[in-house]
């Protein structure tokens, strides 16, 4: 069950992962690059797949862990 507390905790985790991606990739890239890296990070952290958001055009992106 999705409770308010669970969703708040999950949002906090995802924000941390987004900051981590930005630290690794740096600034000035297209949003789609950050989106793809965050999706990879979420999959690596075993965050549910439905959280990856709307589908975007695929671009090949190399992320530090993959």
N, C-alpha and C positions, 0 to 999 in steps of 0.2 A: 504494500500500500504506500502511496506517495503522500507523506505527511509534510506539513509546512517546515518542520524541523529538518527532515531529510533533504528536502529541496534546497533549503538554505545552506546546509552543509555541502551538498553537491555543487551548488553555485560557487561557494568559497573555494572548493577544490579546483573546479574548472578555471576559475579566475587565476589561481596559482599556476596552473598548467599553461594558460595563455601568456602569463608573464614569463615563464620559463622559455617558451617558444620564442618570444620576442628577444630575450637575452641572448639566445643562441643564434638566431637568424639576423638580428640587428634591425635597424630601421630602414625605411625607404622602399620596401618591397610591395608588390601588389597584394591587395587583400586576399586574393585567391591563393597566393603562396602561403600566407599565414593560416588560412582556412585549412589547406591541405596538411600542413605541419601539425596543426591542432588536432585534426582528425587522427593522424598517426599517433600523436601523444595520447589521445583518449583511448585508442585501441590498445596501445602498449600498456596503459594503466587499467585496462579492462573495464572502462566506463561503458555503459550500455550503448550499443550502436545507434539507437534512435536519437541519441543526443547530438549526433554529428551534424544535424541541421539539413537544410535544403541541399539538393544536389547541384553541383556546379560543374562547369567544363573541367575535364581532367587535364592536369599539367604535370609533367614529371618534375618532382621536387625531391632533393636529397636532404634528409634530416639527419642529425648527428647520430641517432640511435638505429636508424634503419639502413 
